[in-house]
Amino acid sequence: MSFFKGQETFSLDNKGRVNIPAKMRRALSPDANNTFVLTRGIDKCIVAYPLDEWKKYEERYARMNQFDEENRFFLRTILAWCEEVEVDAQQRIMISKKYLDFAALDNKVTVVGMIDHIEFWSPDEFERYLTGQGDTYEQIAAKVMQE
């Protein structure tokens, strides 16, 4: 299992390529075959699942009741946005225009590790997300870490 953590900001080249941080590349399982599945994030970001981690979600999605309207909507949306990309020889992935537009990615991309996947954010949008939560980090940590 991959375990991604940390964040770095990289330049996005004119072809839509961005580096995968070295520490995140090291966390990539050999079973991923240097391949990520990109899709739309829940927030205004792009998520990239290593292929082996994505297959676990595919198994879960296959068990969902497709006769349920909310399930169909979710499945259609997330799967319509899916695209497989390979890490190139320079350790970059290509982010296509539909993703760049959705996440408002321009010259810079903040890459965030999120346990089993990586997120690609506009640096400004990520900062707005972090500062726009209402509660402080400490307050939220106290809530979510209760047992």
C-alpha positions as CSV (number, residue, x, y, z in Angstrom):
1,M,0.0,0.0,0.0
2,S,1.2,3.5,-0.8
3,F,1.1,6.1,1.9
4,F,1.5,9.6,0.6
5,K,2.1,12.6,2.9
6,G,3.6,16.1,2.7
7,Q,3.2,18.9,0.2
8,E,5.3,20.7,-2.4
9,T,4.6,23.3,-5.1
10,F,5.9,22.8,-8.6
11,S,5.8,24.6,-11.9
12,L,3.3,23.3,-14.5
13,D,5.0,23.3,-17.9
14,N,3.2,24.5,-21.1
15,K,2.2,20.9,-21.9
16,G,0.4,20.4,-18.6
17,R,3.1,18.3,-17.0
18,V,4.0,18.4,-13.3
19,N,6.6,16.6,-11.2
20,I,5.6,14.0,-8.7
21,P,7.6,14.8,-5.5
22,A,10.5,12.4,-4.9
23,K,9.2,11.4,-1.5
24,M,5.8,10.5,-3.0
25,R,7.5,8.6,-5.9
26,R,9.3,6.6,-3.3
27,A,6.0,5.8,-1.6
28,L,4.5,4.5,-4.8
29,S,4.0,0.7,-4.8
30,P,5.7,-1.3,-7.6
31,D,2.2,-2.8,-8.2
32,A,1.1,0.6,-9.5
33,N,3.3,0.2,-12.5
34,N,4.1,3.9,-12.5
35,T,0.5,4.6,-13.4
36,F,-2.0,6.9,-11.7
37,V,-5.7,7.2,-12.3
38,L,-6.8,10.9,-12.3
39,T,-10.3,12.0,-11.5
40,R,-12.2,15.0,-10.1
41,G,-11.7,15.6,-6.4
42,I,-14.5,16.2,-4.0
43,D,-13.0,19.7,-3.4
44,K,-11.7,21.9,-6.2
45,C,-8.7,19.7,-6.9
46,I,-7.6,16.8,-9.0
47,V,-6.9,13.4,-7.3
48,A,-4.4,10.9,-8.5
49,Y,-4.7,7.3,-7.3
50,P,-1.9,4.8,-8.0
51,L,-3.3,2.1,-10.2
52,D,-3.1,-0.6,-7.5
53,E,-5.0,1.6,-5.0
54,W,-7.6,2.6,-7.7
55,K,-8.4,-1.1,-8.3
56,K,-9.6,-1.3,-4.7
57,Y,-12.0,1.5,-5.4
58,E,-13.1,-0.2,-8.6
59,E,-14.0,-3.3,-6.6
60,R,-16.1,-1.2,-4.2
61,Y,-17.8,0.7,-7.1
62,A,-18.7,-2.6,-8.8
63,R,-20.6,-3.6,-5.7
64,M,-22.7,-0.4,-5.6
65,N,-26.4,-0.7,-6.5
66,Q,-26.6,1.0,-9.8
67,F,-30.4,1.1,-9.6
68,D,-30.0,3.7,-6.8
69,E,-30.2,7.2,-8.3
70,E,-27.5,8.7,-6.0
71,N,-25.1,5.8,-6.7
72,R,-25.6,6.2,-10.4
73,F,-24.9,9.9,-10.3
74,F,-21.8,9.4,-8.2
75,L,-20.5,6.6,-10.4
76,R,-21.2,8.4,-13.6
77,T,-19.5,11.6,-12.4
78,I,-16.3,10.0,-10.9
79,L,-15.9,7.5,-13.7
80,A,-16.5,10.0,-16.5
81,W,-13.6,12.1,-15.1
82,C,-11.2,9.1,-14.9
83,E,-8.1,9.0,-17.0
84,E,-4.9,6.8,-16.6
85,V,-1.6,8.6,-16.8
86,E,1.9,7.2,-16.6
87,V,4.9,8.8,-14.9
88,D,7.4,9.7,-17.6
89,A,11.1,9.4,-17.6
90,Q,11.5,12.8,-15.9
91,Q,9.1,11.7,-13.1
92,R,6.2,13.9,-14.3
93,I,2.6,13.2,-15.2
94,M,0.5,14.9,-17.8
95,I,-2.6,16.7,-16.5
96,S,-5.1,17.3,-19.4
97,K,-6.9,20.5,-20.1
98,K,-10.2,19.4,-18.5
99,Y,-8.5,18.9,-15.2
100,L,-6.5,22.1,-15.5
101,D,-9.7,24.0,-16.1
102,F,-11.7,22.3,-13.3
103,A,-9.0,22.9,-10.6
104,A,-8.0,26.3,-12.0
105,L,-4.4,25.1,-12.4
106,D,-2.2,27.6,-14.1
107,N,1.6,28.0,-13.7
108,K,2.0,26.4,-10.3
109,V,0.6,23.3,-8.7
110,T,0.5,22.3,-5.0
111,V,0.9,18.6,-4.7
112,V,-0.6,17.2,-1.5
113,G,-0.2,13.6,-0.1
114,M,-3.4,12.2,1.2
115,I,-2.6,8.6,2.4
116,D,-3.7,6.5,-0.6
117,H,-3.7,9.3,-3.2
118,I,-2.2,12.6,-4.3
119,E,-4.1,15.8,-4.8
120,F,-3.2,18.6,-7.2
121,W,-4.4,22.1,-6.2
122,S,-4.0,25.6,-7.3
123,P,-1.8,27.1,-4.6
124,D,-4.3,30.0,-4.1
125,E,-7.2,27.6,-3.9
126,F,-5.4,25.3,-1.4
127,E,-4.7,28.3,0.8
128,R,-8.3,29.4,0.6
129,Y,-9.4,25.9,1.6
130,L,-7.0,25.8,4.6
131,T,-8.0,29.2,5.9
132,G,-11.7,28.9,5.2
133,Q,-12.6,26.1,7.6
134,G,-14.1,28.2,10.3
135,D,-12.7,26.2,13.2
136,T,-9.0,26.1,13.9
137,Y,-6.8,23.1,13.2
138,E,-6.7,22.3,16.9
139,Q,-10.5,22.4,17.2
140,I,-11.0,20.1,14.2
141,A,-8.2,17.8,15.4
142,A,-9.9,17.4,18.8
143,K,-13.2,16.5,17.1
144,V,-12.0,14.0,14.5
145,M,-9.5,12.3,16.8
146,Q,-12.0,11.5,19.5
147,E,-12.3,7.8,20.2
